[in-house]
Amino acid sequence: MDELKAELDSLRPIAIDRVERLNQKLRLDWNYHSNGIEGNTLSLSETKAFILHGITAKGKPFRDYVEMRGHNEALKKLENIVSNNLKINENLIKEFHKIILVEPFDTDAEINPGHYKTLANYLYSPEGERIDFEPPEETPRLVNELVNWLNNHIEPPKRKKSKYDLHPLLISAGFHARFIQIHPFGDGNGRMARILSNLILMVCGYVPAIVKLETREDYYSALNASSQEDPKPLAELIGKECINSLELAIKAAKGESISDPEDWRKQLQFIQQEFEQEDAEKEIKVRFNKQWFIEKGISLVERVFNRVLDVCKEFDSFYDRQYHRINLQTTSINQGVEINNNKFPMNDIWEIVKRIDRKAEHDVIKLTLHIQYGVYKKSGLNPFGCSYQMWIEFSEFYQEIVLQHRNNSGSNTFLTFKKVLLHQEIEDVDITLIANHWGSTLTEHLSQIRKEINKPS
């Protein structure tokens, strides 16, 4: 952490647009993961659509959106606190709680935004054991003690004393563990603990650590094994995530891409669920014909294939040759067109489309993008190549995008990325996800090549 922090500090001042891009990325991931750990049902895509554009999805609880909005407002406030060197105190903690809870709501728990609990609270472990938190009558005193402990450790004059000279990671994890043990509020304690422990890291010059939804069980285990006096299990987990965020921040500071190569995995489930639509939305409104393909379909093919070809450009230098082509297939035509300069050959495709037999104009049209790479340049005596395919198929009633990858052993992997009715749009965000997935697949293949080459003879 310290080495990465020093590297990040050496890159300051960082261009404002790069800082904003990093902050948005961290804030979106933080909103999704921290709320998801507490049971919020919004997917990463739904979170982004709501936070960035105010778009809501059908069938999701209104409360999930209220909580997401409140949590996002709290994260924005963090930046103001850090930039203005505001002191962490009880009033600030209550203010944060009021922001993330937004308003009281009906539940079995005691919900009173901005106020400590007045009823005892507890939960059950996965093994069924009841875990009781500190009693409500002790809460004001215990939180006051915890805040004093914190400020003794993070205020520069007091940190000079050896008993307060803890690494910020241990301070953050110790505070986090004790806050959870106290559980000072009727609800929102987990989100509050993660916000405040990250505020500690940020005040000390680090970047926030995003505890991932998929590590929830490890996170709970680390919490149960940690205390204010011995926070090491939790500190290890938080430290790893802080390192991930620092590496991301360094990339952003250098102007490099900070898109998560695994973003498409997190969003794919939502995309597949999104198009399992209600019966009313499944009504067939358009039937395929040659004219529809000319007016609508060919434009989609060009948009998708050009975005994928743009990604492919970045990998050309790793291989000694590239051979990319597009194949258009119907019952009456099966013809391929070679791709030059990684650009969709629109004129050539038009010439083929003109020859489609009108008698078969309701038949399937299938356009396949073949991506083939020759030998990996640094493979030495163990040459590697790769082959990928994507096709967009237009049937009588629907349009479908399928991805295929053939690995070195010759086995194929298929992924139906999108299947919608002809009258429904495939949005730019979907095309971006397809391109990102393509880039992730090519990157994973290069990683596999390196592992194979580096194996001992």
N, C-alpha and C positions, 0 to 999 in steps of 0.2 A: 504493500500500500504506500509506504513512504517513498519508495523509489519511483513509483508511478506518479505520485503527487508532485515530486520534485521535477519530473519530466513535464508534467502539465503546467506547473508554475513557470518553467523556462519558456513556455510557448506564449505566455501572457505578454501584452494584452491580446485577447482573441477577438477576431472580427465579430461584430454584433450579429450578423446574419447567421454565423456558425454557432454562436451561443444560443440564439433563439431556436435554431434547429435542434440542438442538443437538449435544451430545456423542454421543448415540446415532446421529443421522443421519450425522455425520462418520465415526464408527467403522465403521458398516455399509458406507458407501461405500468407505472406506479398505480394509477387509478384502477387499471384492469386487475392487476395481481392482488393488490391489498384488499380491494372490495371482494374479489373472487374468493379469497381465503375465508372471508366471513360469510360466504354463501350467496353473494350477488350473482345473478344469472346472466348478466350481459356478457357476451363474447367480446374478444378483442376488437373485432370489426365493428360490432355494435357500439362499443365504448368510443372508438375513434369517430364513428359517424355522429354520435351524440355530442361528444365534447367539441369536435371541430365544426360540425355543421348543424347541430340541433336536431338531427334526424333520429326518430325513434322507430323501433321495430314492433310489429304486431305481436300480441300475446305475452309481452314481458310486463312484470308487475310495475305499477307506477312508482312504488316505493324504491325500486332498484334505480330508477332514473333520478329520484330525489337525492338518494344517497350518493350517487355518482357525481351529481352536480355539486353537492356540498363538499365532498372530498376534493374535487378539483379546485374549488375556491380556496380550500385550506392550503393546498399545495402552492397556489399562487401567492398566498400570504407568507409562506416560508421565505420566498426570495426577498420580500420587503424586510423581514426580520433580520436576515443575514446582512443585507446591504446597509441597514441602519444600526447594526450592532445593538439591537434591543435585547434586554435581559430576559432569560427564561424564568418566569415566576408562575405562581398559582393562577393569577388573573389571566395570563396568556394561555395557560392550559385549559381553563374553563372556556375561554373565548374560542379556542380551536374546537373544543367539543361541541359548542353551540353551532359552529359553522358546519361541521360534518354531519351532525344529527338533524339540522335544519329545523325540525318541528317535532312535537310529541306525536306518537301514533299508537294505535291500539295493538297491544301485544301482551304476552304473559309476563314479560320483563318490565321493569320500572324504567320508563323513558322520560327523562327530564333534561333537555339539552342545556349544557352550561352549568349544571348543578351536580354535586356529589350524590351518590346513592343514599337512600334512607332505609333500604331493605337489604337484608343479607343476600349475597349472590354466590353462585356456585355453578359448576358444570361437571359432566361425567367424562372420564377418559375413555378412549377406545376399548379399554378392557372392562369398562363398566364401573370403575371406581369413582366415587364422588370426590371432587376437589373443591374445597371451601376456600374462599378468599377472605381477606381481612374484614372484620366487622365494620358496619357503617359508622358506628360511633367513634371508631378509631381513625377513620379515613382522613379528616382534616389534619390531624397531627402527623400521620404517617406520610402524607403527600408533602407537607411542609418540611419534614425531615429529609425526604428524598430530594426535594428541590434545593435545600441548603447543601446537601451532599454534592449534588451536581455542580452548583456554582462554585463551591470550594475547589472542585477539580478542574473547572474550565476557565476560571478567571486567572489571567496571567500572573498577578502578584502572588496569589496563593499557590499556584502550581510550582512556584520555586521551592516550596517546602517538599521534602522527600516523600512525606506521607500522602501528598496529593498528586504526585508525579506519575499518573497512570497514562498509558497510551489512549488517545481518543477512542479507539475501537473498544477497549475494555470499559471505558466510561459509558459509551453508548450502549453496549451490551448489558452492563450492570444495571443501568437505569431502566432499560427495556425489561429485564427480568423482574426487577422489583416492582415496576409499575403494573405488570401483569399480576403479580402476587397480591398487590393491594386491590386491583380492579376497582378503581374509585368511582366509576360511573355505572349506571344501570345497563348501558349498551355502548358499543363503539370503543371498547377498551383496546382491542387488538389494533384497530386502525390508528388510534391515538398513540399507542406505544411505538408503532412503526414510524409515524410522523415525527414524534418527539426524539426518538433515537437517531433518526436521520438529520433532524435539525441540529443535534449535537455534532454529528460528523461535519455538517455544512459550516457551522460556526467555527469549527476547528480547521477549516480549509479543505475538507474532502468533498466528495460528491455523494449523493444519496445511494444507499444500497437497496436494490429492489428485490425483496424476498418473493420468489416466484411461486405461483399457484401450484405448479407441479412438484414443488419441494415442500408442500404444506406439512406432510407427515414428518419429514426431517426437521422442519422448523418447530413443530410442536414437541418433538422429542428433545431438541436442543433447549427449548424453553423449560421443560420439566426437569432437565438435568442441570440448569443454571440458576445462579442466585446473584445478588448484588456483590457478595463477597467472592464468589467463584463463577464468573460469567464465561469461562473459556469455551464450553460447547457452543453457546449461542454466538460468541465472538467469532469463532471459526466460520460459522455459516454466514454471518453478516459480512465478515471480512472477504470471503470469496465473492459475494455479490458486489461489494464495494470495488474490488479489483476489476470486475467486469465493467462497472460503470466508469471507472477511471480509464480503462482501455478505450471505452467508447468515447469518452470526453477528449482523449488525446487524438483519436481519429477525427473527431469533429473539429478540433483546434487546427489540425493540419489540412482541413478541407476535404478529407476522405469521406467515403460513403459510410453512413452509420445505420443503414438499413440492416435489420436483423436477418441473416440468411435463413433463419427458421421461422420468420414471420408467416410465411405461407402455410406452414404446418398449423400454426395457431388459428389461422383464419379459415382454413379449408373446411373444417367441420361446420362452421357457420354458413359458408357458401352452399354446402350441400344441403343443409337444413333449410336455408332460406328459400330454396326452390322446391321444397316439398309443400306446395301451396295449398290453400283452401280450395275446395271443389269449385267454387264460383270463379276462382282465378285460373282454373284449368280449362276453361271453355276454349275450344278451338275456334279462332277467329280468322285465320289466314291459312290457305292451302298453297303448297309450294307449286310454282310454275317457273318457267324460264324467265318471264318478265320480272317476277319478284326477285329472282336471283340477280338479275342485271341491276335492279334498282336498289336492292338492300344487301343481298348476300355477299356479293363480290367485294363490297366496301368493308364488311366485317372481316373477311379473309385478309384483305390488305392491311387493315389496322392491326390484327393479331400477329400476322407473320412478320410485318415490319418491326414490331416491338421485340419479337423474339430474335430476329436477325440482328437488331441493334445490340442485344446481349451477346450474341455469338461473336460479334466483332472483337470483344474483349478477350476472347479465348483463342483467336486465330494464331497468335504469336507462339503458342505453346506447341503447335503441331507443324510438321513439315509440309502438309498440304491440307486443303479443305475442299470438299465437294458437296455443294448444297443444291438441291433441286426441288421443284414442286411438281406433283403429279395430279392431273385432273382426270377423274374417272366417272363415267356414267355407263348405262347399258350399251350406249352406242359409241363411246369414245373412251380411250385410255391412253393418255399422252403426257409425257413429262417435259418440263422446261427447266433448263439449267439456270441457276441464279448467279448473276455477276455483281460484284461490289456489294454483296449483302443487301440488295434491294429487291423488293417484290416486282417481278416482271409483268407489270400490268398489261402492256401491249400484247405480249405473247399469250397471256391468259384470255384476253378479249378475243383473239383470233380463234382460240379453241372453243370458247363459249358460243361463238357465232355458228359453229358447226353442230351444236347439239340438236339432235333430231326432235322436231316438234311433236312427233308422235309419242315420244318418251319424255316429254317435258315435265311430267309429274314424278318421274323416277328419281331415285337418290342421286345426288351429286356429291362426290367426295373429293376434297382437295387435301392432299397430304404434303406436308413439309418434311423433307428428308435432310437431316443434318448429319454429315459424315466427316470425321476427322481422320487423317492419316496417322503416321507414327508420331508418338510423343517425342519431342526433339532430344530429351535427355534420358531416354530409356536405355541407351547402350545396347547390350546384348539381349535385352528383354523388351522387344518392341510392343507398344500398346497403342491401340486406336479405340475409337468409340463411334457409336451410331445411335442417333435419336430420331424419333418421328413424332409429328403432331398432325392430327388430321381434324378438319372441320367437315362434318357431314350434314347435309341438308336432306331430310326425308320429306315425305308428303306433308307432315304436320309440325316437325320440330327441327331444331338445329342443335348440334352436339359437338363439343370440343373434347378430344381424347389425346392424352400424352402417352408416349411409349418410349422406354429406354431399354436398349440391349446392352448388357454388360459384357465384360471380357470373356466370361464363361459361355456366352451365347444365350443365356436366359433372358426373358423379356419381363418388363414390369409395365403394367397398364394403369392409367388413372383417368377415369372419366371426370374431367374437371368441371364441365358445365353442360347442362342439357335443359333447354327451355323451348317453349312454343315459338313458332315463327314470328308471332306478333309482339313477342317480348324482346326487350333490348338486352344486349350484353354490354354492360357499362364499362367505362374506361377503367374503373377501379378493378374490375374483374380481369381486364387485359393486363393491368399492372401486376396483379397477383400471378397470372400465368407467366409473365416475363420473369418475375422474381423467382418463381419455382424453377424455371429453366436455368437461371443463373445458379441457383442452389444445387441443382442436379449436376451441372457441369463442374462446379467447385468440388462437390463430393467426389466426382470421378477423378479429378486431379489429385485430391487427397489420397484416394485409393491407389493411384499410380505411384505416388511417392512412397507409400507403405510397401508396395510390392517391390519396387526398385531397391529399397533399403534393406530388404530381407537378406540375411547372410546366405551366401552361396552354399 
